[in-house]
Amino acid sequence: MKKDIIISTILIAIASLLSVLFFWTNNFVLFVLLFFLSVIMLVIGKSKVELKTFIFCSFSGALAESLAVFFGSWTYKNPGILNVPLWLFILWGIASIFMVRVFLFFKRNVKESL
């Protein structure tokens, strides 16, 4: 994993978190912002495996949260599909790619330092 990709990934993750903090009350605006950030993130990586990971984790993460909402663990003030906001699907995808890239970055750097 190149350092420029990991730096841009970290910046996108921070931008995603800031977007949620500032725009969580407007589901449409937040969805558009996160969608834009996720497209940038996936284009930078140019990986079909990352795209598949993004899609799988988007749905499985949001579904898990939907189950938690259903069983009363928490609620969302602006629910959408399955009692969770639509933007949450994209946020789960972004988080999954972030975690994979950070893992690969540290894995490579630990091997090189040994």
C-alpha positions, -999 to 999 in steps of 0.1 A, spaced: 0 0 0 15 33 -11 18 61 14 -2 85 -8 -31 61 -9 -31 56 29 -29 94 34 -58 100 11 -77 72 28 -72 87 62 -83 121 49 -114 106 34 -122 88 66 -118 121 86 -139 139 60 -166 112 64 -167 115 101 -168 153 99 -197 150 74 -216 128 98 -210 152 127 -222 183 108 -248 169 84 -265 140 103 -298 159 104 -300 161 66 -301 125 53 -300 136 16 -270 159 19 -251 135 40 -259 106 16 -246 127 -13 -214 137 5 -206 102 16 -214 88 -18 -189 113 -34 -162 105 -8 -168 67 -13 -164 71 -51 -131 89 -46 -119 63 -22 -127 34 -45 -113 51 -76 -80 58 -58 -77 21 -49 -88 8 -83 -96 -26 -68 -124 -50 -76 -119 -67 -43 -123 -34 -25 -155 -27 -44 -169 -61 -34 -157 -55 2 -174 -21 1 -207 -35 -11 -207 -65 13 -198 -44 43 -222 -17 34 -252 -40 35 -240 -63 63 -231 -34 86 -263 -15 80 -283 -47 84 -266 -54 117 -275 -19 129 -310 -24 117 -313 -55 138 -299 -36 168 -325 -9 163 -353 -35 159 -343 -51 192 -342 -17 210 -304 -13 214 -306 22 200 -325 44 176 -317 70 149 -334 104 149 -336 104 110 -343 67 101 -347 57 65 -345 22 51 -348 -6 77 -349 20 105 -314 33 98 -305 63 77 -296 56 41 -262 72 45 -252 46 71 -248 20 43 -222 41 26 -205 49 59 -201 12 67 -185 7 32 -161 36 38 -151 22 72 -145 -12 58 -122 0 31 -104 23 56 -98 -7 79 -85 -30 51 -61 -3 38 -48 5 72 -43 -32 80 -24 -37 47 -3 -6 53 8 -18 87 13 -54 75 36 -43 48 56 -18 70 60 -44 98 74 -69 73 98 -43 59 111 -34 93 119 -69 103 
